[in-house]
Amino acid sequence: MIKIPFEKSTFAREMKPKISGNNLTLEFDNLQSTLAKIAVEFYDFFSKNLYEKIVEKTAAEGEHSAELNAHALDYLQRSMLHFALYQHVIYLIANIGNDGITVKKSDDKTTIFKYQQDQLENKLISDAWFWLNRLIAFLNENAENFPDWQNSEQKKQADELPVAISDFKKWVGISDDAFMLFARWIIREVWEECVLSRISADKIEEIKDNAMRPLCYEVVARVCKRLAYYCLPEPIRLDINNEMGKNHNAQADTYIREKVAEIFEQKAQSYWIALDAKIEQKKDELAKENISEQQFKPSKITENHSFAF
């Protein structure tokens, strides 16, 4: 059974203060399926075991465990609510019944415009990311009190990534810890294909900035094409939305995403070229050092040599 961190009997009353700007009058039963789907998706972020312990308020250990568990559950609930409503938006707009699917309208209400729906969806995703980032940061700050997080495969993978979120913030303006969870497999892919194919890992520190900059752009380019829309960080979603706003012919979303990705690809390519030049420079410097260190030492001639007098 999938555990959901909400009580059916008190759902609307207790969750309304936690969902940004929404007049939450929905029945729990209408959202239960979507919430269960979100719960399973969260297993990949924290592991099923840790997720369920957070729901049960048993994840934290130590003197202040009750307070820590309450905070972790609060962040989890807020993030899941926003993700769930984002995925549930289409059901809020449409009325699905035995007599078919209709658009909800009345004398004093009507459905929103497409641009308003886009803004709403982006806000829901942004708020969901905010609370997910708060939860990840909270677990990292109190890792010694959350042993299931401290020893989790997810945290281990994040710690072993060859690039930090500070690098993405520095080069492409992305500062969300959640991004590292969503994109970790693409980060490893780019590291293997584009960096280690050029230079060994033990030499990276000598040219770190030259390597991290194209890596970040390359990762974002691939992320644009391959991750689900809600997994994209806000700057990328806004770029895509801006391109969609210019698109009066309603071209496919994949076309728009490829167009945005191409911008990052071109930047990455120019920085890969710069990295290759830097590597060649380092090779030349090393070659010169080796030459300068080699001193000519004439052979010692003795009377045993056949040409000696």
C-alpha positions in Angstrom: 0.0 0.0 0.0 1.3 3.5 -0.9 1.6 5.7 2.1 0.3 9.3 1.6 1.2 12.0 4.2 -2.3 13.3 4.6 -5.4 12.4 6.7 -8.6 12.1 4.7 -10.8 13.5 7.4 -8.8 16.7 8.0 -7.2 17.1 4.6 -9.0 20.3 3.3 -8.7 22.1 6.7 -5.1 21.2 7.5 -3.6 21.4 4.0 -5.3 24.7 2.9 -2.6 26.8 4.7 0.1 24.8 3.0 -1.0 25.2 -0.6 0.0 28.6 -2.1 -3.0 30.8 -3.0 -5.4 27.9 -3.6 -8.9 27.8 -2.2 -8.6 24.1 -1.5 -12.1 22.8 -1.4 -11.3 19.6 -3.2 -12.2 16.3 -1.7 -9.3 14.0 -0.7 -10.7 11.2 -2.8 -10.4 13.3 -5.9 -6.7 13.9 -5.3 -5.7 10.5 -3.8 -4.7 8.9 -7.0 -2.4 11.8 -8.0 -0.9 12.0 -4.5 -0.1 8.3 -4.6 1.6 8.7 -8.0 3.7 11.6 -6.5 4.6 9.5 -3.5 6.0 6.7 -5.8 8.0 9.4 -7.7 9.4 10.6 -4.4 10.8 7.2 -3.6 13.5 7.9 -6.2 14.5 11.0 -4.4 14.8 9.7 -0.9 14.2 5.9 -1.0 10.9 4.3 -0.2 12.1 3.5 3.4 13.0 7.1 4.2 9.9 8.5 2.6 7.6 6.2 4.7 9.5 7.0 7.9 9.0 10.8 7.2 5.3 10.1 6.7 5.2 8.2 9.9 7.3 10.8 11.8 9.9 8.2 12.7 12.8 9.2 10.4 14.7 11.4 12.8 16.6 10.2 15.8 18.1 11.9 18.8 17.0 14.4 21.5 15.0 16.7 19.2 13.6 14.0 17.0 9.9 15.1 17.4 10.7 18.6 16.1 12.9 17.3 13.3 10.2 14.8 12.2 7.6 17.5 12.2 9.7 19.8 10.0 10.5 17.1 7.5 6.9 16.0 7.2 5.8 19.7 6.7 8.3 20.2 3.9 7.3 16.9 2.3 3.6 17.7 2.4 4.0 21.2 0.9 6.1 19.9 -1.9 3.8 16.9 -2.7 0.7 19.2 -2.6 2.2 21.5 -5.2 3.4 18.7 -7.5 0.0 17.0 -7.2 -2.0 20.1 -8.1 0.3 20.7 -11.0 -0.4 17.3 -12.4 -4.1 17.6 -11.5 -4.7 21.0 -13.3 -6.3 19.5 -16.3 -8.9 17.7 -14.1 -9.7 21.1 -12.4 -10.4 22.7 -15.8 -12.4 19.8 -17.3 -15.5 18.2 -15.9 -15.5 14.5 -16.6 -18.7 12.6 -16.0 -20.9 9.8 -17.4 -22.2 12.1 -20.0 -18.8 13.0 -21.4 -16.1 15.7 -20.9 -17.1 19.3 -20.6 -15.4 22.6 -19.7 -16.4 24.0 -16.4 -18.4 27.3 -16.8 -21.1 29.0 -14.9 -22.8 32.5 -14.9 -20.1 34.0 -12.7 -17.1 31.7 -13.5 -15.3 30.5 -16.6 -12.1 28.7 -17.4 -8.8 30.6 -17.5 -6.9 31.6 -20.6 -4.0 29.4 -21.8 -1.4 31.9 -20.8 -2.9 32.1 -17.3 -2.9 28.3 -17.1 0.8 28.3 -18.1 1.6 30.8 -15.3 -0.3 28.8 -12.8 1.4 25.6 -13.7 4.8 27.2 -13.6 4.0 28.7 -10.1 2.9 25.3 -8.8 6.1 23.7 -10.1 8.3 26.5 -8.7 6.7 26.2 -5.2 7.0 22.4 -5.4 10.7 22.8 -6.1 11.1 25.3 -3.3 9.7 23.0 -0.7 11.5 20.0 -2.1 14.8 22.0 -1.9 14.0 22.9 1.6 13.5 19.3 2.5 16.8 18.2 0.9 18.7 21.0 2.6 17.0 20.2 5.9 18.0 16.5 5.6 21.6 17.5 4.7 21.9 19.9 7.6 20.7 17.3 10.0 22.1 14.2 8.3 23.4 12.8 11.6 19.8 12.7 12.9 18.4 11.1 9.8 20.5 7.9 9.4 18.4 6.6 6.5 19.2 9.7 4.6 22.9 9.8 5.6 23.3 6.2 4.4 21.0 6.4 1.4 22.1 5.5 -2.1 20.6 8.8 -3.3 22.8 10.9 -1.0 25.8 8.8 -1.8 25.2 9.4 -5.6 24.7 13.1 -5.1 27.9 13.4 -3.0 29.9 11.4 -5.6 28.8 13.6 -8.6 31.9 15.3 -10.2 30.2 18.7 -10.3 28.4 20.6 -7.5 25.3 22.7 -7.5 27.6 25.7 -6.9 29.1 25.1 -10.3 25.7 25.2 -12.0 24.9 28.4 -10.1 28.1 30.0 -11.2 27.9 29.1 -14.9 24.2 28.7 -15.8 22.2 30.3 -12.9 20.7 27.1 -11.5 20.8 26.8 -7.7 18.3 24.0 -6.8 19.5 21.0 -5.0 16.6 19.1 -6.5 18.1 19.6 -9.9 21.0 17.4 -8.9 18.5 14.6 -8.1 16.6 14.9 -11.3 19.7 15.3 -13.6 22.3 13.1 -11.8 22.3 10.4 -14.6 22.7 13.0 -17.3 25.6 14.6 -15.3 27.4 11.3 -15.1 26.8 10.7 -18.8 28.3 14.1 -19.8 31.2 13.6 -17.4 32.1 10.2 -19.0 31.5 11.2 -22.6 32.8 14.8 -22.7 35.3 15.3 -19.9 37.0 11.9 -19.1 37.3 11.3 -22.8 39.6 14.5 -22.9 41.5 14.4 -19.6 41.9 12.0 -16.7 40.0 12.7 -13.5 43.2 13.3 -11.5 44.2 16.2 -13.8 40.8 18.0 -13.7 41.7 20.2 -10.7 44.4 21.9 -12.8 41.8 23.2 -15.3 38.6 22.9 -13.2 36.8 26.1 -14.4 37.6 25.3 -18.0 36.0 21.8 -17.6 33.1 22.7 -15.4 31.8 25.5 -17.6 31.1 23.4 -20.7 29.9 20.5 -18.6 27.2 22.7 -17.0 26.1 24.0 -20.4 26.1 20.5 -21.9 24.1 19.0 -19.1 21.4 21.7 -19.4 21.2 21.2 -23.1 20.5 17.5 -22.7 18.2 18.2 -19.8 16.1 20.5 -22.0 15.4 17.6 -24.4 15.2 14.6 -22.1 13.7 15.4 -18.7 10.0 15.8 -18.0 8.9 19.4 -18.1 8.3 19.7 -14.3 11.8 18.4 -13.7 13.3 21.4 -15.5 14.6 24.2 -13.3 12.7 27.5 -13.4 15.1 29.5 -15.7 14.8 26.7 -18.4 11.0 26.5 -18.0 10.7 30.3 -18.5 12.9 30.1 -21.6 10.6 27.5 -23.0 7.5 29.4 -22.1 8.9 32.5 -23.7 9.5 30.7 -26.9 6.0 29.1 -26.7 4.6 32.7 -26.3 6.3 33.7 -29.6 4.9 30.7 -31.3 1.6 31.6 -33.0 1.5 28.5 -35.1 1.3 26.2 -32.0 4.4 24.2 -33.0 5.2 21.1 -31.1 6.6 21.4 -27.6 9.5 19.2 -28.6 10.5 21.7 -31.3 10.5 24.5 -28.7 12.6 22.5 -26.3 15.1 21.6 -28.9 15.4 25.2 -29.9 16.2 26.2 -26.3 18.6 23.3 -26.0 20.4 24.4 -29.1 21.3 27.7 -27.4 23.0 25.8 -24.6 24.6 23.3 -27.0 26.3 26.1 -29.0 27.6 27.7 -25.8 28.9 24.3 -24.6 30.6 23.6 -28.0 32.5 26.9 -27.8 33.6 26.1 -24.3 34.6 22.5 -25.2 36.9 24.0 -27.9 38.4 26.3 -25.3 38.9 23.3 -23.0 40.7 21.4 -25.8 43.0 24.4 -26.3 43.7 24.6 -22.6 44.6 20.9 -22.5 46.9 21.3 -25.5 48.5 24.2 -23.7 49.1 22.1 -20.6 50.6 19.4 -22.7 53.0 21.9 -24.4 54.0 23.3 -21.0 54.7 19.8 -19.6 56.7 18.9 -22.7 58.8 22.1 -22.3 59.4 21.3 -18.6 60.5 17.8 -19.5 63.0 19.1 -22.1 64.4 21.7 -19.7 64.9 19.1 -17.0 67.0 16.9 -19.3 70.7 17.8 -19.2 73.3 16.5 -21.7 75.7 14.2 -20.0 78.7 13.1 -22.2 79.7 9.5 -22.1 82.8 8.7 -20.0 85.5 7.5 -22.3 88.0 5.1 -20.9 91.1 3.3 -22.2 88.8 0.3 -22.9 87.1 2.1 -25.8 88.4 0.8 -29.1 89.0 4.4 -30.4 90.9 5.6 -27.3 94.7 6.3 -27.7 
